[in-house]
Amino acid sequence: MITWRAALVVGACTLLLAAASPAVADTATLTTDVAAGTWKALRLRNVAKGAILSVDVEVSGSLSVALVDLDNYRRFPAIDRPLFRGSTDTLLAFSITAPATGTYFVVLDNRAGNEPRAVEVTVRASSAKTTETTRAALDAFERDLKKIFVFEPFPIRVERCGAPQAFAGPAGIVLCTEYADKLYEALRDRAKAGDALLFTLFHELGHTLLAQWKYPFFADEDVADEFATAVMIMLGQHERVRAKAEFFAANPSIADAIAKVFRDDRHPLSPQRARNILRWAKDPELVRKWQPVLVPHMQSALLERLLQRPPSWADRQLIEKELAGRAR
C-alpha cells in the first residue's frame, strides 16, 4: 500500500466513523406539550466542563428557549446570565460549551403564548476530547490531501447545522452532524454509516476541486459521484465503494426511507445512484479515464513516486509529459 493513500483514508475514516458513531455523544430527547401560559424544562445531569451541548428544538408555534445552569434555573424567570436564549416558531439549533461541571436545563417557555405548543427537544453532549479528536482528524486529512493534489486551501468542517445536510461552497465543505445522526438511525451500523459519510466527503471534494480546476461540469451530481468513485478507487478503497453501492442497490426501501428524511436527492444514495456507482466501479478503465483531469493537479513528488512504482491505472506517458512541462 502506498503510504499517501493509507494516510489520507485513515484520517478520513477516523473523522467520519467518529461522526457516525452513537458512542461519541450522550443524547437526550424530550417530546412534550407546553400549555399556554406555562413552561417546562429538560434537565441535563452531570455535564462535564468543556462538553459541547448541541440542542435541536422543533416546535409547533412560537416559543422561547433558554439554556441555563442550576443557579439561573433556580431564579427562573429572573434569569440574568443564560448560556443561550432565543425564540422560534418552527426549528431552532444551537451549541454551547459547558463552562463548569454540573447540571444544566433547557427551558421551554410558553408563558407568553395563547395556545399549547408541541415540542421535541434533542440534546447531544459531546466531550471536549471527542471535539479535539475530530479537529485533529480534519487537520490530518487536509494535510494529506495537500500531498496528493494542488489546490487553493479550503476548510472542511463537521458541525451542527440544524438540518441533516452535507454541502460544498465558497466557504468550504461542511458535513453536518445531523447528517451523520440520520444515517446511523437509518442504517444502525457504524461501519456502513461511516462508508456512506466517506463517499459523501469525496463527492463534495469533487464539487470543490473540480470547480477550482475550472472543470466545466463541476456542479453536476453524477460527475461528482464519478469523481468520488474514481478517486476512492485510486486511494485503494475499491471494496468500500463496491460494498456501499451494493448495499443501497439491494435495499431500495432503506435508500428511499433515507431520502425522505433528507428531502434531498443529492446526498442520500438512491438505488439509481448506487447502480451508477457499481457500474463505474466495475469499469477497469475508470481511474485511467480520469487521469487527464487529475494528473495536471497532482503534486510533483507524487507524480515522481507514481513513475517509480506505477499502479495499474497510472498513465506513464501523461505523467512524464506533465513533469517535463513543470521542469521548463
Disulfide bonds with the S-S distance in Angstrom:
Cys161-Cys176 2.04
